Every structure is written in C-alpha cells, then in structure tokens.
Amino acid sequence: MIKKIVLLIPCLLLVLKVAAQGVAFQDLTLNQAIEKAKTEDKYVFIDFYTSWCGPCKLMDAQVFPKEDVGTYFNEKFVSLKVNAESGVEGAKLANKYKIRAYPTFVILDDKGDLVHMFAGGLLDTQKFIAKVETSFDASKAFGMLQQRYDAGKRDNATVSAYLQALIGTSTIKPDSLVNNFYDTLSDQEKVSEEAAFIFERFAPIDSDKAIFLETHRDEFRDVLGKNRVDSILVSKYEQYFGIIAKGYTGKASVEGVNEKFDHVNSLGISNLKAIPAFTSAAMLQLTESGKDDVLKEINNAIPNISEREKDLMLYILIPGIKKYLTDEEKDNLLKLVDDEGVKGYVIRSVYR
C-alpha cells in the first residue's frame, strides 16, 4: 500500500503542474485537432497571431499562462496557435477565415464548422473567458448568426446581432452593411436596442445619424436608459475634442470648440465625465496656453469615470499634449495609467 501511495504522489504532482501551466496549446494540424476534439467531446480553439503583434505577445505573457484560463480552456478546447504569416498551413487558414487583425480567435465545433470568432485580446482573464464563452450563446456567436443570416433570416434582431458579431471579427469594413440596415429602419425602429450599436459606433458628430440621436435623445433615453444614451453622446464629443487635442486641428477654431462645448452642455447630460479635460486639451492645441487647466480637468475627471475611460482619456491626451508637458508632468500622468498595453503605447509615443 505504501508503495502505491508513493507512486501516486508524483502522478498527482504532474497533473497539478500541468493544470497550473495555463492553456495547453498542442502541436497538431487543424484536421488532427478536429479529430481529437471529436474524440474528447471538445471544441477547437485557434489563436491566430504574428511575430510582430504586440497584443499577441501580451496574451502569451499575461493571459494564456494563467491557471484560471488554463482550467477553463483545457476542459473545453483542443487549443492551437497558428502563425498567420509562417508556413503554408498558417497562411491558408488565415485566408480561409479572412483574418485581418491580430490576435484573432476562432472556435470550431468537432465537425470543423465555425462557431465563433473575434479579434482583439483582453488582459483581464475573466473578461477574456467571458468573451470566449460567447461561443456557446446562439444569440451572439458569429458562426451561428452567420448561418441564420445566410439562410435569409432578416428580422431586425438577427441582422443587428449578426452585424455586431461581424464587426467583432475585424474581417471586413462593415459600414455599407450597417448603412443598408439603418436605411431599412423606420424612425420608430431606429429608437431601439437593435439599432443602438449604429449610434454608438457609426454616427460621428454632425452626421445625419448623430443629429437623429440628439433630436430624439429623450425617446432614446426612455428605451435605452439615460445613462447609456448620455454615455454615447459623451463619447462622441470626447472623440471630437480628442482629435483636436491630438494635434489634428485642421479647420478647428477656438470659436468652434467653444460652440461645441456649449452645445454638449445643452443636451441635458448629467455627467460630462472627461469632456472638460478633452476640451481644455483641444484649446491648449489651438492657443498654446492653458496647460494648468488641462492638468486640473484631468484630475477632476478621474473620480467620475471608470478605469477603462480613464486609460482611454490618458491614451489620447498624454501623447497629444506632450510637447507642453515637463518630464515630471509626463511621469505623473503616466503613473495614472493602469492598462499595460495603454502604458506601453503612451511611453513609446511620449519618449521616442
């Protein structure tokens, strides 16, 4: 009995060691992976990467080795890594799935049929797992939605979900498909959950869609909720002021910035979040004065915004106004950034 226990201990330690190693990527061809998935009642997970892709390297360093990620993936998937630019099979598979961005993740069933795919890594392990878990939600998984869409199902809910999943793949420029969908909607249908993504992502300031959103903002607030609608409006004006803050002044003027700031204040938004910081930075670019106002508004904004919103603000503003900042001010702003990917970008932009 003692010998048996002694022999079991190394085996148990080996199992625990493997489980703690994160995702067990396997050196298999796609056909071999599909056969193995069929045998083990699993799906196939493919990580498409390139040697030059920074986010891919961050996923390899900070996500795939984590124990919680390994536990989730190794129970559900036969996992492969495919360099999209190396070897015949890599290029062939990247072409088959129309990979255009890296990393892109593809999930297949045990017959080799596409279940889901999405582009872009997430360094938060639980958020990444949740993103992969979408594969098992027929209302969100790209492959399942594509099957229904290609079969001719064109109700608003299906088209909306399909287009949003398609956008997430980064395989095509979706603007024409989105515009076609928008044009089929009545004014009443536009004020809906199904159309919300259009106003979130395809309605730049002063466009017909943005004007419709602002004109009907109270109706949108009744349907989508005030906080969500206000966040959509805020993000549009942050983008407008942010472009100027980054130095793309073009035809921008002090009068125009002031007019836009007064306008956004007239929309009944309860929390303007970082808009004063973006506006101050835009004015700094146009007048070359007011740096202290920018730094003050950045600090004022931080308690009112999420960590992600804070990092996005700093991602735009620090490189944009770097020529006006002292080294100490740059370092102090950089310390406020939490996301490592954002921090890396800012460092490269500011200190290169």
Summary of the structure (lengths in Angstrom):
residues: 352
radius of gyration: 24.1
end to end distance: 65.6
largest distance: 86.9
contacts: 1069
relative contact order: 0.06
helix: 65%
strand: 7%
